[in-house]
Amino acid sequence: MAKMETIDWNEISRRGLLVRINREIMHPLGLAVCRDPETGMSAGAIVSDDGAWVYPDDVIAQPCARGQK
């Protein structure tokens, strides 16, 4: 069996998946996956102390427009 490729959280972010994971799955649950852009590693998720993460529409669009740095 061929060795499977592994990508880090920086590559997941570059592919636009981190923002989708957070916006569509994690934020409504009061969670946010975080990463260290220096290493591409994730320590896990930040837990909101007051429920779901909510942002104005103009803020939600910004990460996609800026690219995932």
OpenMM code with the backbone's topology and positions (N, CA, C; nanometers):
from openmm import Vec3, app, unit

residues = "MET ALA LYS MET GLU THR ILE ASP TRP ASN GLU ILE SER ARG ARG GLY LEU LEU VAL ARG ILE ASN ARG GLU ILE MET HIS PRO LEU GLY LEU ALA VAL CYS ARG ASP PRO GLU THR GLY MET SER ALA GLY ALA ILE VAL SER ASP ASP GLY ALA TRP VAL TYR PRO ASP ASP VAL ILE ALA GLN PRO CYS ALA ARG GLY GLN LYS".split()
positions = [
    Vec3(0.0834, -0.1179, 0.0000),
    Vec3(0.0000, 0.0000, 0.0000),
    Vec3(0.0881, 0.1245, 0.0000),
    Vec3(0.0541, 0.2203, -0.0824),
    Vec3(0.1324, 0.3432, -0.0936),
    Vec3(0.1174, 0.4282, 0.0321),
    Vec3(0.2222, 0.5037, 0.0622),
    Vec3(0.2191, 0.5925, 0.1780),
    Vec3(0.1254, 0.7096, 0.1487),
    Vec3(0.0376, 0.7379, 0.2429),
    Vec3(-0.0572, 0.8480, 0.2284),
    Vec3(0.0130, 0.9804, 0.2569),
    Vec3(-0.0212, 1.0838, 0.1809),
    Vec3(0.0324, 1.2176, 0.2044),
    Vec3(-0.0362, 1.2784, 0.3263),
    Vec3(0.0404, 1.3507, 0.4059),
    Vec3(-0.0130, 1.4228, 0.5211),
    Vec3(0.0101, 1.5715, 0.4990),
    Vec3(-0.0913, 1.6522, 0.5268),
    Vec3(-0.0751, 1.7974, 0.5174),
    Vec3(-0.0965, 1.8583, 0.6558),
    Vec3(-0.0276, 1.9697, 0.6818),
    Vec3(-0.0421, 2.0355, 0.8116),
    Vec3(-0.1547, 2.1392, 0.8062),
    Vec3(-0.1775, 2.2038, 0.9198),
    Vec3(-0.2880, 2.2997, 0.9289),
    Vec3(-0.2650, 2.4229, 0.8421),
    Vec3(-0.1402, 2.4577, 0.8126),
    Vec3(-0.1147, 2.5691, 0.7214),
    Vec3(-0.1649, 2.5350, 0.5810),
    Vec3(-0.1408, 2.4134, 0.5368),
    Vec3(-0.1889, 2.3720, 0.4041),
    Vec3(-0.3412, 2.3612, 0.4040),
    Vec3(-0.3980, 2.3110, 0.5111),
    Vec3(-0.5444, 2.3067, 0.5221),
    Vec3(-0.6001, 2.4481, 0.5094),
    Vec3(-0.5353, 2.5436, 0.5736),
    Vec3(-0.5774, 2.6833, 0.5654),
    Vec3(-0.5603, 2.7382, 0.4241),
    Vec3(-0.4453, 2.7103, 0.3605),
    Vec3(-0.4215, 2.7584, 0.2232),
    Vec3(-0.5281, 2.7068, 0.1271),
    Vec3(-0.5776, 2.5884, 0.1515),
    Vec3(-0.6815, 2.5303, 0.0655),
    Vec3(-0.8210, 2.5838, 0.0975),
    Vec3(-0.8292, 2.6740, 0.1949),
    Vec3(-0.9573, 2.7345, 0.2307),
    Vec3(-1.0439, 2.6488, 0.3208),
    Vec3(-0.9879, 2.5399, 0.3708),
    Vec3(-1.0683, 2.4472, 0.4502),
    Vec3(-1.0820, 2.4884, 0.5963),
    Vec3(-0.9805, 2.5520, 0.6525),
    Vec3(-0.9880, 2.5898, 0.7934),
    Vec3(-1.1000, 2.6901, 0.8174),
    Vec3(-1.1115, 2.7882, 0.7308),
    Vec3(-1.2186, 2.8869, 0.7478),
    Vec3(-1.3553, 2.8201, 0.7326),
    Vec3(-1.3671, 2.7242, 0.6414),
    Vec3(-1.4949, 2.6526, 0.6248),
    Vec3(-1.5250, 2.5635, 0.7440),
    Vec3(-1.4243, 2.4926, 0.7937),
    Vec3(-1.4441, 2.4073, 0.9114),
    Vec3(-1.4926, 2.4920, 1.0289),
    Vec3(-1.4256, 2.6052, 1.0504),
    Vec3(-1.4652, 2.6917, 1.1612),
    Vec3(-1.6034, 2.7521, 1.1392),
    Vec3(-1.6249, 2.8140, 1.0243),
    Vec3(-1.7504, 2.8855, 0.9995),
    Vec3(-1.8706, 2.7919, 0.9955),
    Vec3(-1.8570, 2.6790, 0.9283),
    Vec3(-1.9722, 2.5916, 0.9048),
    Vec3(-1.9962, 2.4892, 1.0156),
    Vec3(-1.8904, 2.4484, 1.0851),
    Vec3(-1.9064, 2.3421, 1.1844),
    Vec3(-1.8751, 2.3908, 1.3260),
    Vec3(-1.7573, 2.4445, 1.3442),
    Vec3(-1.7101, 2.4740, 1.4793),
    Vec3(-1.7746, 2.5980, 1.5419),
    Vec3(-1.7778, 2.7105, 1.4701),
    Vec3(-1.8297, 2.8343, 1.5283),
    Vec3(-1.9721, 2.8222, 1.5805),
    Vec3(-2.0640, 2.7576, 1.5087),
    Vec3(-2.1988, 2.7427, 1.5645),
    Vec3(-2.2011, 2.6640, 1.6963),
    Vec3(-2.0985, 2.5839, 1.7199),
    Vec3(-2.0893, 2.5054, 1.8434),
    Vec3(-2.0124, 2.5785, 1.9537),
    Vec3(-1.9675, 2.7016, 1.9240),
    Vec3(-1.8901, 2.7770, 2.0220),
    Vec3(-1.7444, 2.7363, 2.0277),
    Vec3(-1.6939, 2.6786, 1.9195),
    Vec3(-1.5551, 2.6332, 1.9116),
    Vec3(-1.4856, 2.6975, 1.7926),
    Vec3(-1.3534, 2.7061, 1.7983),
    Vec3(-1.2749, 2.7569, 1.6861),
    Vec3(-1.1408, 2.6849, 1.6820),
    Vec3(-1.1152, 2.6125, 1.5739),
    Vec3(-0.9848, 2.5479, 1.5561),
    Vec3(-0.8813, 2.6584, 1.5404),
    Vec3(-0.7712, 2.6454, 1.6111),
    Vec3(-0.6636, 2.7438, 1.5999),
    Vec3(-0.5368, 2.6729, 1.5544),
    Vec3(-0.4436, 2.7506, 1.5002),
    Vec3(-0.3168, 2.6937, 1.4539),
    Vec3(-0.2054, 2.7936, 1.4761),
    Vec3(-0.0844, 2.7464, 1.4776),
    Vec3(0.0335, 2.8313, 1.4840),
    Vec3(0.0873, 2.8418, 1.3420),
    Vec3(0.0748, 2.9589, 1.2771),
    Vec3(0.1203, 2.9718, 1.1388),
    Vec3(0.2710, 2.9511, 1.1217),
    Vec3(0.3471, 2.9649, 1.2289),
    Vec3(0.4918, 2.9416, 1.2222),
    Vec3(0.5236, 2.7936, 1.2035),
    Vec3(0.4437, 2.7062, 1.2647),
    Vec3(0.4740, 2.5632, 1.2634),
    Vec3(0.3736, 2.4790, 1.1848),
    Vec3(0.2533, 2.5336, 1.1622),
    Vec3(0.1483, 2.4556, 1.0976),
    Vec3(0.0824, 2.3565, 1.1914),
    Vec3(0.1117, 2.3678, 1.3201),
    Vec3(0.0559, 2.2770, 1.4207),
    Vec3(-0.0665, 2.3401, 1.4865),
    Vec3(-0.1556, 2.2554, 1.5340),
    Vec3(-0.2740, 2.3009, 1.6063),
    Vec3(-0.2736, 2.2407, 1.7458),
    Vec3(-0.3005, 2.3265, 1.8438),
    Vec3(-0.3132, 2.2788, 1.9818),
    Vec3(-0.4551, 2.2328, 2.0105),
    Vec3(-0.5442, 2.2559, 1.9151),
    Vec3(-0.6832, 2.2152, 1.9344),
    Vec3(-0.7783, 2.3275, 1.8986),
    Vec3(-0.8800, 2.3453, 1.9822),
    Vec3(-0.9830, 2.4451, 1.9549),
    Vec3(-1.0022, 2.5356, 2.0758),
    Vec3(-1.0322, 2.6618, 2.0471),
    Vec3(-1.0673, 2.7583, 2.1508),
    Vec3(-1.2159, 2.7409, 2.1793),
    Vec3(-1.2534, 2.7448, 2.3070),
    Vec3(-1.3929, 2.7299, 2.3469),
    Vec3(-1.4470, 2.8664, 2.3877),
    Vec3(-1.5534, 2.9099, 2.3213),
    Vec3(-1.6179, 3.0369, 2.3549),
    Vec3(-1.6848, 3.0252, 2.4908),
    Vec3(-1.6746, 3.1310, 2.5707),
    Vec3(-1.7384, 3.1266, 2.7023),
    Vec3(-1.8831, 3.1742, 2.6999),
    Vec3(-1.9301, 3.2188, 2.5816),
    Vec3(-2.0687, 3.2672, 2.5754),
    Vec3(-2.1448, 3.2163, 2.4531),
    Vec3(-2.1139, 3.0967, 2.4090),
    Vec3(-2.1903, 3.0355, 2.3003),
    Vec3(-2.1251, 3.0493, 2.1644),
    Vec3(-2.2081, 3.0452, 2.0622),
    Vec3(-2.1614, 3.0447, 1.9230),
    Vec3(-2.0799, 3.1687, 1.8898),
    Vec3(-1.9800, 3.1509, 1.8032),
    Vec3(-1.9021, 3.2627, 1.7510),
    Vec3(-1.9874, 3.3303, 1.6436),
    Vec3(-2.0062, 3.4607, 1.6560),
    Vec3(-2.0894, 3.5352, 1.5615),
    Vec3(-2.0098, 3.6552, 1.5127),
    Vec3(-2.0065, 3.6729, 1.3801),
    Vec3(-1.9343, 3.7836, 1.3189),
    Vec3(-2.0250, 3.8552, 1.2207),
    Vec3(-2.0035, 3.9874, 1.2008),
    Vec3(-2.0767, 4.0575, 1.0951),
    Vec3(-2.0395, 3.9988, 0.9585),
    Vec3(-2.1287, 4.0104, 0.8611),
    Vec3(-2.1053, 3.9539, 0.7277),
    Vec3(-1.9760, 4.0031, 0.6645),
    Vec3(-1.9401, 4.1318, 0.6832),
    Vec3(-1.8185, 4.1841, 0.6202),
    Vec3(-1.6926, 4.1211, 0.6800),
    Vec3(-1.6958, 4.0817, 0.8045),
    Vec3(-1.5812, 4.0160, 0.8674),
    Vec3(-1.5704, 3.8715, 0.8203),
    Vec3(-1.6816, 3.8047, 0.8018),
    Vec3(-1.6818, 3.6655, 0.7560),
    Vec3(-1.6176, 3.6533, 0.6187),
    Vec3(-1.6385, 3.7498, 0.5304),
    Vec3(-1.5853, 3.7440, 0.3941),
    Vec3(-1.4357, 3.7738, 0.3886),
    Vec3(-1.3799, 3.8425, 0.4868),
    Vec3(-1.2408, 3.8863, 0.4815),
    Vec3(-1.1378, 3.7750, 0.4686),
    Vec3(-1.1430, 3.6655, 0.5455),
    Vec3(-1.0374, 3.5643, 0.5311),
    Vec3(-1.0270, 3.5084, 0.3901),
    Vec3(-1.1384, 3.4899, 0.3235),
    Vec3(-1.1358, 3.4376, 0.1866),
    Vec3(-1.0753, 3.5397, 0.0914),
    Vec3(-1.1042, 3.6663, 0.1115),
    Vec3(-1.0525, 3.7708, 0.0240),
    Vec3(-0.9026, 3.7913, 0.0445),
    Vec3(-0.8546, 3.7768, 0.1660),
    Vec3(-0.7130, 3.7975, 0.1976),
    Vec3(-0.6281, 3.6785, 0.1600),
    Vec3(-0.6872, 3.5649, 0.1468),
    Vec3(-0.6093, 3.4422, 0.1357),
    Vec3(-0.5853, 3.3902, 0.2758),
    Vec3(-0.5379, 3.2730, 0.2894),
    Vec3(-0.5205, 3.2105, 0.4201),
    Vec3(-0.3746, 3.2166, 0.4600),
    Vec3(-0.3353, 3.3203, 0.5262),
    Vec3(-0.1956, 3.3345, 0.5683),
    Vec3(-0.1750, 3.2844, 0.7075),
] * unit.nanometer
topology = app.Topology()
chain = topology.addChain("A")
for resn in residues:
    res = topology.addResidue(resn, chain)
    for name in ("N", "CA", "C"):
        topology.addAtom(name, app.Element.getBySymbol(name[0]), res)
